[in-house]
Amino acid sequence: MQVLKKENMQKIIGGGVSMSGAIISAIKGYINTVFAIGQAVGGAIRRISSGNLCKY
């Protein structure tokens, strides 16, 4: 194994900072799920408060 000097290590660019497409897609899916749940709960609250419910 080769030992790197501090000067050489400062020249290395890239690596662990980039986000892959899979991570971005997972975050997007999570946000969409939370948004859909919020819409469903909000719609249920609105229907209950206005008395607009199914008889079944």
Summary of the structure (lengths in Angstrom):
residues: 56
radius of gyration: 25.1
end to end distance: 72.5
largest distance: 75.9
contacts: 76
relative contact order: 0.06
helix: 62%
strand: 0%
